[in-house]
Amino acid sequence: MRAVIQRVKSSSVTVGDETVGKIGSGLLVLLGVAEPDQSADADFLAKKIVNLRIFEDEQGKMNRSLIDIGGEMLVVSQFTLLGDCRKGRRPSFIDAAGPDKANELYEYFVAQVRKTGVHVATGRFGAMMEVSLINDGPVTLILESK
């Protein structure tokens, strides 16, 4: 699994004219699922992300986690994170999991984060979405489960 994590002051996702997910301060997580991924990959990333110390403490140092600040998470599925652009001019998505497996692990990841007590909003799996965010920092990190 691959995740792009952005620290945000707020973020939302819309499908058509409908806002399907919206958060205040916290993390926007763009999540891609690879074919070999299993529930252990989702467990690892969920635990890692909610405990990642990337929020500032009273001294302005990145020393607090999403759980520490009581922040929220918006999770958006994004298979294009698995695009391989090393050859040619068009990305290859051969490493991305198929829709059934990807949706299952995406939903499992969301459930694992919710078990930590973090409020989680989501996009709509497989839909054409518009994601809005106000970066905080900006702080953007890429995590992989392998």
C-alpha positions, 0 to 999 in steps of 0.5 A: 500500500502507498499513502500520500499524507498531507497535513491540512487545516481542512479538506473535503471531497465532492462527487458531482455536486455532493460533498461526500467527505469533509474534515477540519484540522488533521490529515488528508490521506490518498491511499493506493492499494497494490495487488500483493497487499494484505490486511497486514499492510493496512494495519501497518499504515493505519497504526503508523499514520495516526501515531506519526508525530507531524503536528507541532507542539507548544515549542513549534516542533513536530512532536504530536500525532493525529491522536494527540491533537484530536485531529480528523482524517479524510481518506481518498482511494487513489489507484494512480498512486501505483502508476509506474512512469519509468518507461514510456510516456503513459503510466502503467497501472499493472501493480494496482490491485483490482477494484474488488480487492482495492475496495476491500482493503480501503474499507479495512484501512478506514475501519482500522483508523476508526478503531483508534478513535479518530474521526474519519471521512471518506471519498467514494471508491471508484468515483470521479472526485474533486478533492479540496484542501488547505495545506498546513505547513505544507507537510506532505509525506509518502508512506509505503507498507513494504 
